[in-house]
Every structure is written in C-alpha cells, then in structure tokens.
Amino acid sequence: MTQPVSQRGALLAKIGALLQVAQLIGLAATLATMNAAAGNFNIQPTATDATVAEVAKASTVMSNATHYLFFGTGIAVIGMIMVIVAATVYRYRANWFFWFLCVYGGAMTISYMFPFGLFFLIYALTKRKEFDLDPGPQPGTLVR
C-alpha cells in the first residue's frame, strides 16, 4: 500500500538534494582559486623581504579561497537539513529518494560528514519497505 505523497516533502527532498551540489562547487572554486594563485607567487631564496611579502600574500589568497568551501558546505548543510525533514517529518518515500539516501549516505561515510552519512544509510535501509521500490517478478510469471 502506497502512502499519499506529501508535496512539501517532495519539494524539500528535491531542493535539499540539489543543494548538495553546492559543496562540490565550493570545493572546485577553492581549488581553482588556489591553483591560479600558486602560479603567481615569486619566491626567491636571496630576497628575504620579498619572500615574506609573498608568503603573506599567499596566506591571504588561501584564506579568501577557503571562503568558497565554507559557503558551499553551509549551503549543503541547509540542504541536508531539508532532506532530513523530508524523510522524517513529511515521510517522503519516492524510489529516487531511497537511492539518493543510500548513495549519498555511503559517500558521506567516507568524509567529515560521517554521522549524517551513517544516519542516511541506516534510515534508508531500515525503512526500505516503506519506499516505493519496484517489486521483482512474482514466482511463476514470465519475465520478458
């Protein structure tokens, strides 16, 4: 028996899943900024004053570049909260959402977001019977 789909839950799940891309965009922007800045540094072993100035400039560039990562991670955390609310409060149970929770939860278990990944995996796997997964063929039926 399928449960009625909550429109708010569906919207929260879709937006929350989409916001997870922000973390990757933030990481890519950080790496691109640092890579571009690394080619501009001119450190010479004989000029200590110039080297100190270049190191200070490098520190500033790296500090500014990490803002992209923090901003992207912040947006992804907001999306994660939306996904958790969609799954727990609104009990959204779509087929794609089950696989999103499993795949994204598995990916997060090998990152610094380990607790959230573990939650997504455990939640999806313990509630898998509630999701609208495609049933396999019944015994005695022909499969084409």
SELUM-886627 format. One record per residue (C-alpha): residue in one letter; residue number from 0; x, z, y. Coordinates in steps of 0.1 Angstrom, whole numbers, plus 5000, padded with zeros to 4 digits. Each point is the difference from the previous one (the first is absolute). Example, Ala and Ser with C-alpha at 12.3 -4.5 7.8 and 13.67 -1.06 7.14 Angstrom:
2
+------+-----+------+------+------+
! rest !  nr !   px !   pz !   py !
+------+-----+------+------+------+
!    A !   0 ! 5123 ! 5078 ! 4955 !
!    S !   1 ! 5014 ! 4993 ! 5034 !
+------+-----+------+------+------+
***
This chain:
144
+------+-----+------+------+------+
! rest !  nr !   px !   pz !   py !
+------+-----+------+------+------+
!    M !   0 ! 5000 ! 5000 ! 5000 !
!    T !   1 ! 5015 ! 4990 ! 5033 !
!    Q !   2 ! 4996 ! 5021 ! 5030 !
!    P !   3 ! 4989 ! 4986 ! 5034 !
!    V !   4 ! 5029 ! 4990 ! 5021 !
!    S !   5 ! 5005 ! 5019 ! 5032 !
!    Q !   6 ! 5006 ! 4976 ! 5029 !
!    R !   7 ! 5021 ! 5026 ! 5018 !
!    G !   8 ! 5020 ! 5007 ! 4969 !
!    A !   9 ! 5006 ! 4962 ! 4996 !
!    L !  10 ! 5011 ! 4996 ! 5036 !
!    L !  11 ! 5023 ! 5031 ! 4999 !
!    A !  12 ! 5016 ! 4988 ! 4968 !
!    K !  13 ! 5006 ! 4965 ! 5013 !
!    I !  14 ! 5014 ! 5010 ! 5033 !
!    G !  15 ! 5020 ! 5028 ! 4984 !
!    A !  16 ! 5015 ! 4976 ! 4975 !
!    L !  17 ! 5008 ! 4975 ! 5028 !
!    L !  18 ! 5017 ! 5027 ! 5021 !
!    Q !  19 ! 5025 ! 5006 ! 4972 !
!    V !  20 ! 5018 ! 4968 ! 5011 !
!    A !  21 ! 5010 ! 5017 ! 5032 !
!    Q !  22 ! 5026 ! 5020 ! 4982 !
!    L !  23 ! 5017 ! 4968 ! 4987 !
!    I !  24 ! 4998 ! 4984 ! 5035 !
!    G !  25 ! 5016 ! 5030 ! 5015 !
!    L !  26 ! 5028 ! 5000 ! 4975 !
!    A !  27 ! 5006 ! 4963 ! 5005 !
!    A !  28 ! 5000 ! 5004 ! 5038 !
!    T !  29 ! 5025 ! 5029 ! 4997 !
!    L !  30 ! 5023 ! 4981 ! 4977 !
!    A !  31 ! 4998 ! 4969 ! 5021 !
!    T !  32 ! 5008 ! 5019 ! 5032 !
!    M !  33 ! 5029 ! 5018 ! 4985 !
!    N !  34 ! 5014 ! 4968 ! 4984 !
!    A !  35 ! 4998 ! 4982 ! 5033 !
!    A !  36 ! 5016 ! 5028 ! 5019 !
!    A !  37 ! 5028 ! 5004 ! 4974 !
!    G !  38 ! 5014 ! 4966 ! 5009 !
!    N !  39 ! 5002 ! 5009 ! 5037 !
!    F !  40 ! 5023 ! 5029 ! 4997 !
!    N !  41 ! 5037 ! 4995 ! 5009 !
!    I !  42 ! 5020 ! 5030 ! 4988 !
!    Q !  43 ! 5038 ! 4998 ! 5007 !
!    P !  44 ! 5024 ! 5025 ! 4985 !
!    T !  45 ! 5023 ! 5001 ! 5030 !
!    A !  46 ! 4973 ! 5005 ! 5027 !
!    T !  47 ! 4986 ! 5035 ! 4994 !
!    D !  48 ! 4978 ! 5001 ! 5031 !
!    A !  49 ! 4984 ! 4966 ! 4991 !
!    T !  50 ! 4995 ! 5012 ! 4964 !
!    V !  51 ! 4983 ! 5032 ! 5011 !
!    A !  52 ! 4977 ! 4979 ! 5022 !
!    E !  53 ! 4992 ! 4976 ! 4971 !
!    V !  54 ! 4992 ! 5029 ! 4977 !
!    A !  55 ! 4977 ! 5015 ! 5026 !
!    K !  56 ! 4983 ! 4967 ! 5004 !
!    A !  57 ! 4997 ! 4996 ! 4962 !
!    S !  58 ! 4984 ! 5035 ! 4998 !
!    T !  59 ! 4975 ! 4991 ! 5027 !
!    V !  60 ! 4991 ! 4967 ! 4982 !
!    M !  61 ! 4996 ! 5017 ! 4966 !
!    S !  62 ! 4979 ! 5027 ! 5016 !
!    N !  63 ! 4977 ! 4975 ! 5016 !
!    A !  64 ! 4998 ! 4979 ! 4968 !
!    T !  65 ! 4988 ! 5029 ! 4980 !
!    H !  66 ! 4969 ! 5003 ! 5022 !
!    Y !  67 ! 4986 ! 4968 ! 4983 !
!    L !  68 ! 5003 ! 5017 ! 4966 !
!    F !  69 ! 4984 ! 5032 ! 5012 !
!    F !  70 ! 4972 ! 4982 ! 5017 !
!    G !  71 ! 4993 ! 4979 ! 4969 !
!    T !  72 ! 5001 ! 5030 ! 4978 !
!    G !  73 ! 4976 ! 5018 ! 5023 !
!    I !  74 ! 4975 ! 4971 ! 4998 !
!    A !  75 ! 5004 ! 4999 ! 4962 !
!    V !  76 ! 4993 ! 5038 ! 4998 !
!    I !  77 ! 4968 ! 4994 ! 5020 !
!    G !  78 ! 4991 ! 4973 ! 4975 !
!    M !  79 ! 5008 ! 5022 ! 4971 !
!    I !  80 ! 4976 ! 5027 ! 5013 !
!    M !  81 ! 4974 ! 4972 ! 5003 !
!    V !  82 ! 5006 ! 4990 ! 4964 !
!    I !  83 ! 4997 ! 5037 ! 4988 !
!    V !  84 ! 4968 ! 5005 ! 5019 !
!    A !  85 ! 4985 ! 4967 ! 4986 !
!    A !  86 ! 5009 ! 5011 ! 4964 !
!    T !  87 ! 4990 ! 5037 ! 5002 !
!    V !  88 ! 4973 ! 5004 ! 5027 !
!    Y !  89 ! 4983 ! 4966 ! 4998 !
!    R !  90 ! 5008 ! 4995 ! 4963 !
!    Y !  91 ! 5008 ! 4963 ! 5004 !
!    R !  92 ! 5005 ! 4985 ! 4966 !
!    A !  93 ! 5009 ! 4963 ! 5002 !
!    N !  94 ! 5021 ! 4982 ! 4974 !
!    W !  95 ! 5027 ! 4990 ! 5025 !
!    F !  96 ! 5001 ! 5036 ! 5014 !
!    F !  97 ! 5008 ! 5013 ! 4965 !
!    W !  98 ! 5029 ! 4976 ! 4997 !
!    F !  99 ! 5011 ! 5007 ! 5035 !
!    L ! 100 ! 5001 ! 5038 ! 4993 !
!    C ! 101 ! 5020 ! 4994 ! 4968 !
!    V ! 102 ! 5025 ! 4975 ! 5013 !
!    Y ! 103 ! 5005 ! 5016 ! 5034 !
!    G ! 104 ! 5001 ! 5035 ! 4985 !
!    G ! 105 ! 5026 ! 4989 ! 4976 !
!    A ! 106 ! 5021 ! 4985 ! 5027 !
!    M ! 107 ! 4997 ! 5031 ! 5021 !
!    T ! 108 ! 5012 ! 5023 ! 4972 !
!    I ! 109 ! 5035 ! 4985 ! 5004 !
!    S ! 110 ! 5000 ! 5006 ! 5038 !
!    Y ! 111 ! 4999 ! 5029 ! 5023 !
!    M ! 112 ! 4962 ! 4999 ! 4998 !
!    F ! 113 ! 5002 ! 5013 ! 4964 !
!    P ! 114 ! 4971 ! 5025 ! 5003 !
!    F ! 115 ! 4976 ! 4974 ! 5013 !
!    G ! 116 ! 5010 ! 4975 ! 4973 !
!    L ! 117 ! 4995 ! 5026 ! 4973 !
!    F ! 118 ! 4966 ! 5009 ! 5014 !
!    F ! 119 ! 4989 ! 4963 ! 5001 !
!    L ! 120 ! 5012 ! 4995 ! 4964 !
!    I ! 121 ! 4984 ! 5031 ! 4986 !
!    Y ! 122 ! 4968 ! 4994 ! 5019 !
!    A ! 123 ! 4996 ! 4964 ! 4990 !
!    L ! 124 ! 5009 ! 5006 ! 4963 !
!    T ! 125 ! 4977 ! 5031 ! 4997 !
!    K ! 126 ! 4971 ! 4982 ! 5017 !
!    R ! 127 ! 5005 ! 4966 ! 4984 !
!    K ! 128 ! 4966 ! 5000 ! 4982 !
!    E ! 129 ! 4983 ! 5003 ! 5034 !
!    F ! 130 ! 5016 ! 4968 ! 5013 !
!    D ! 131 ! 4984 ! 4966 ! 4995 !
!    L ! 132 ! 5026 ! 4987 ! 4976 !
!    D ! 133 ! 4993 ! 4968 ! 4980 !
!    P ! 134 ! 4990 ! 5011 ! 4965 !
!    G ! 135 ! 5016 ! 4983 ! 4971 !
!    P ! 136 ! 4981 ! 4979 ! 4975 !
!    Q ! 137 ! 4976 ! 5018 ! 4977 !
!    P ! 138 ! 5009 ! 5001 ! 4963 !
!    G ! 139 ! 4984 ! 4970 ! 4982 !
!    T ! 140 ! 4998 ! 4977 ! 5031 !
!    L ! 141 ! 5019 ! 4968 ! 5003 !
!    V ! 142 ! 5026 ! 4998 ! 5027 !
!    R ! 143 ! 5005 ! 4966 ! 5017 !
+------+-----+------+------+------+
***
